[in-house]
Amino acid sequence: MYYQDANVVFLIFDVGVKQSLDRVEYWLGELKEQVDEKNLKIVLLGNKSDIDADKRQISYAMGEQYAKEHNLPYYETSALTGAGVVEVFHQTAEDYALNYQQPG
Protein backbone atom coordinates (compact mmCIF):
# COMPACT_ATOMS: atom_id res chain seq x y z
CA MET A 1 0.00 0.00 0.00
CA TYR A 2 1.14 3.50 -0.77
CA TYR A 3 -0.15 6.24 1.49
CA GLN A 4 2.83 8.47 2.16
CA ASP A 5 1.14 11.66 0.96
CA ALA A 6 -2.43 10.70 1.79
CA ASN A 7 -4.65 13.37 3.32
CA VAL A 8 -7.74 11.26 3.95
CA VAL A 9 -8.16 7.52 4.48
CA PHE A 10 -11.48 5.71 4.48
CA LEU A 11 -11.37 2.48 6.48
CA ILE A 12 -14.34 0.48 5.23
CA PHE A 13 -15.80 -2.65 6.77
CA ASP A 14 -18.82 -4.84 5.99
CA VAL A 15 -21.54 -4.54 8.66
CA GLY A 16 -22.52 -8.12 7.84
CA VAL A 17 -19.07 -9.59 8.65
CA LYS A 18 -17.64 -9.00 12.12
CA GLN A 19 -14.12 -10.02 11.05
CA SER A 20 -14.04 -7.08 8.63
CA LEU A 21 -14.26 -4.67 11.58
CA ASP A 22 -11.57 -6.67 13.36
CA ARG A 23 -9.25 -5.99 10.38
CA VAL A 24 -9.70 -2.24 10.84
CA GLU A 25 -7.45 -2.52 13.89
CA TYR A 26 -4.64 -3.81 11.66
CA TRP A 27 -5.03 -0.92 9.21
CA LEU A 28 -5.11 1.66 12.00
CA GLY A 29 -1.81 0.28 13.28
CA GLU A 30 -0.35 0.26 9.79
CA LEU A 31 -1.32 3.88 9.24
CA LYS A 32 0.14 4.97 12.56
CA GLU A 33 3.46 3.32 11.65
CA GLN A 34 3.67 4.71 8.13
CA VAL A 35 2.00 8.12 8.08
CA ASP A 36 2.25 11.36 10.06
CA GLU A 37 -1.24 11.45 11.55
CA LYS A 38 -1.13 15.17 12.25
CA ASN A 39 -2.45 16.01 8.80
CA LEU A 40 -4.26 12.74 8.10
CA LYS A 41 -8.00 12.40 8.46
CA ILE A 42 -9.16 8.82 9.02
CA VAL A 43 -12.85 8.03 8.53
CA LEU A 44 -14.53 4.76 9.52
CA LEU A 45 -17.25 3.53 7.16
CA GLY A 46 -19.65 0.66 7.75
CA ASN A 47 -20.71 -0.53 4.30
CA LYS A 48 -23.77 -2.57 3.26
CA SER A 49 -26.12 -0.57 5.46
CA ASP A 50 -28.89 -1.80 3.14
CA ILE A 51 -28.79 -5.42 4.39
CA ASP A 52 -31.56 -6.80 6.59
CA ALA A 53 -31.12 -6.22 10.31
CA ASP A 54 -30.99 -9.97 11.00
CA LYS A 55 -27.96 -10.30 8.68
CA ARG A 56 -25.98 -7.55 10.40
CA GLN A 57 -23.17 -8.64 12.67
CA ILE A 58 -22.20 -5.05 13.51
CA SER A 59 -24.99 -2.74 14.65
CA TYR A 60 -24.82 0.99 14.04
CA ALA A 61 -24.21 1.46 17.78
CA MET A 62 -21.28 -1.00 17.72
CA GLY A 63 -19.66 0.78 14.78
CA GLU A 64 -20.19 4.14 16.38
CA GLN A 65 -18.69 2.93 19.69
CA TYR A 66 -15.64 1.51 17.92
CA ALA A 67 -15.13 4.80 16.10
CA LYS A 68 -15.51 6.78 19.32
CA GLU A 69 -12.89 4.60 21.04
CA HIS A 70 -10.45 5.41 18.23
CA ASN A 71 -11.45 9.06 17.88
CA LEU A 72 -12.77 8.58 14.34
CA PRO A 73 -15.88 9.90 12.64
CA TYR A 74 -18.31 7.09 11.73
CA TYR A 75 -20.74 6.78 8.86
CA GLU A 76 -22.70 3.99 7.28
CA THR A 77 -23.11 3.66 3.55
CA SER A 78 -24.46 1.32 0.91
CA ALA A 79 -22.45 0.77 -2.22
CA LEU A 80 -25.46 -1.07 -3.64
CA THR A 81 -27.96 1.77 -3.27
CA GLY A 82 -25.54 4.68 -2.94
CA ALA A 83 -27.10 5.69 0.38
CA GLY A 84 -24.80 7.95 2.39
CA VAL A 85 -21.91 7.89 -0.09
CA VAL A 86 -22.14 11.46 -1.39
CA GLU A 87 -22.81 12.80 2.10
CA VAL A 88 -19.69 11.10 3.49
CA PHE A 89 -17.44 12.60 0.82
CA HIS A 90 -18.93 16.07 1.21
CA GLN A 91 -18.73 16.01 5.02
CA THR A 92 -15.20 14.63 4.99
CA ALA A 93 -13.99 17.24 2.51
CA GLU A 94 -15.58 20.01 4.56
CA ASP A 95 -14.11 18.70 7.83
CA TYR A 96 -10.68 18.35 6.27
CA ALA A 97 -10.73 21.85 4.81
CA LEU A 98 -11.69 23.31 8.21
CA ASN A 99 -9.43 21.29 10.48
CA TYR A 100 -6.28 20.22 8.67
CA GLN A 101 -3.44 22.17 7.12
CA GLN A 102 -1.03 21.15 4.42
CA PRO A 103 2.63 21.38 5.41
CA GLY A 104 4.56 24.13 3.77
Buried (B, 14 or more C-beta within 10 A) or exposed (E): EEEEEBBBBBBBBBBBBEEBBEEBEEBBEEBEEEBEEEBBBBBBBBBBBBBEEEEBBBEEEBBBEBBEEBEBBBBBBBBEEEEBBEEBBEBBEEBBEEEEEEEE
